[in-house]
Amino acid sequence: MTITKSLLFLLVAFLAGVAMAGQGTMNSAVSKAIGLSESTFVVHLIATLTMAVILILGFGNGNWSNYTNVPWYYYTGGLIGVGITYGVVISIAKLGAAAATTSIIVGQVLTACLLDHFGIFGLEKTPLTWLKLLGVGFLALGAKLLLGK
């Protein structure tokens, strides 16, 4: 992969992080108004309807016939998504967007390092080094500092 493509994908990842912080904060506001379970339902319903429209308009280029070739437990990602929404909404409401999002990122990065290290879900194995662990530690320290306690 060229450096230009790498930078493009880093920008895309950065923008996804920006969107995640905004989405979590909006979901937290909806939760305060209508309730946690209700807001989680509404958010996922809107996402489902949005994707249905995208697919109906022909923007998908996948292959539905491969649906049965995927191990069943990979589809539990949808269940995990509900848990993620709950966790984000609760943590932002209690900690604020900055501390909660930083803590979420610490969890994501640590888990991603372990997934890479063990090559889980078909990933190419990438060793977990002490330097990477130090980076995760600094992220965790940043989350603590953002709490201001």
C-alpha positions in Angstrom: 0.0 0.0 0.0 1.4 3.4 -0.9 1.9 6.1 1.6 -0.8 8.2 0.0 -3.3 5.4 0.4 -2.2 4.9 3.9 -2.7 8.6 4.7 -6.1 8.5 3.1 -7.2 5.5 5.2 -5.8 7.2 8.4 -7.9 10.2 7.5 -10.9 8.0 7.1 -10.2 6.3 10.4 -9.8 9.7 12.1 -13.1 11.0 10.6 -14.8 7.8 11.9 -13.5 8.6 15.3 -14.8 12.2 15.0 -18.2 10.7 14.0 -18.2 8.2 16.9 -17.7 10.9 19.5 -20.5 13.0 18.0 -22.8 10.0 17.5 -22.2 8.8 21.1 -23.1 12.2 22.4 -26.2 12.5 20.3 -27.3 9.0 21.4 -26.7 10.0 25.0 -29.0 13.0 24.6 -31.7 10.8 23.0 -31.4 8.3 25.8 -32.0 11.1 28.4 -35.2 12.0 26.6 -36.7 8.6 25.8 -34.7 6.0 27.8 -31.6 3.8 27.2 -33.3 0.8 25.6 -35.6 2.9 23.6 -32.8 5.1 22.2 -30.8 2.0 21.3 -33.7 0.6 19.4 -34.4 3.9 17.6 -30.7 4.3 16.6 -30.4 0.7 15.3 -33.8 1.0 13.5 -32.6 4.1 11.7 -29.4 2.4 10.8 -31.2 -0.6 9.4 -33.6 1.6 7.4 -30.7 3.6 6.0 -28.8 0.5 4.9 -32.0 -0.9 3.4 -32.4 2.2 1.3 -28.7 2.1 0.3 -29.1 -1.5 -0.8 -32.4 -0.9 -2.6 -30.8 1.9 -4.6 -28.1 -0.5 -5.7 -25.1 0.9 -3.9 -24.2 -2.5 -2.4 -21.7 -4.7 -4.4 -21.6 -7.7 -2.2 -22.7 -11.3 -2.8 -25.7 -12.5 -0.8 -25.1 -16.0 -1.9 -22.0 -16.1 0.4 -24.2 -15.5 3.5 -24.0 -19.1 4.6 -20.3 -19.4 4.1 -19.6 -17.1 7.0 -19.3 -18.8 10.4 -22.5 -18.1 12.5 -20.7 -16.5 15.3 -19.4 -13.7 13.1 -23.0 -12.5 12.9 -23.0 -11.9 16.6 -21.4 -8.6 15.7 -24.9 -7.2 15.6 -25.5 -8.2 19.2 -22.2 -6.7 20.2 -23.3 -3.5 18.4 -26.2 -3.2 20.8 -23.8 -3.6 23.8 -21.5 -1.0 22.3 -24.3 1.5 22.0 -25.4 0.9 25.6 -21.9 1.3 26.8 -21.2 4.4 24.9 -24.5 6.1 25.9 -24.0 5.2 29.6 -20.3 6.2 29.8 -20.7 9.5 28.0 -23.7 10.4 30.2 -21.6 9.6 33.4 -18.1 10.7 32.3 -18.5 13.2 29.6 -17.6 12.8 25.9 -13.8 13.3 26.2 -13.1 10.9 29.1 -15.6 8.3 27.8 -14.4 8.4 24.2 -10.7 8.1 25.3 -11.5 5.1 27.5 -13.4 3.5 24.6 -10.4 4.1 22.4 -8.1 2.5 25.0 -10.3 -0.6 25.0 -10.4 -0.6 21.2 -6.7 -0.3 20.8 -5.8 -2.9 23.4 -8.3 -5.3 21.9 -7.1 -4.6 18.4 -3.5 -5.2 19.5 -4.5 -8.6 20.8 -6.5 -9.5 17.7 -3.6 -8.6 15.6 -1.1 -10.5 17.8 -3.0 -13.7 17.7 -4.3 -13.3 14.1 -7.9 -13.7 15.2 -10.7 -13.6 12.6 -8.3 -14.1 9.8 -6.1 -11.1 10.5 -2.4 -11.3 9.6 -0.4 -11.8 12.8 1.3 -8.6 14.0 3.3 -9.0 17.2 2.3 -7.1 20.3 5.4 -5.3 21.4 6.4 -3.5 24.6 6.3 -0.2 22.6 2.7 -0.9 21.6 1.8 -1.7 25.2 3.5 1.5 26.3 1.3 3.4 23.8 -1.8 1.8 25.2 -0.6 2.8 28.7 -0.2 6.4 27.6 -3.7 6.3 26.2 -5.1 5.0 29.5 -3.2 7.7 31.3 -4.8 10.3 29.0 -8.2 8.9 29.9 -7.4 9.3 33.6 -6.1 12.8 33.1 -9.3 13.7 31.1 -11.4 12.7 34.1 -9.6 15.4 36.1 -9.9 13.4 39.3 
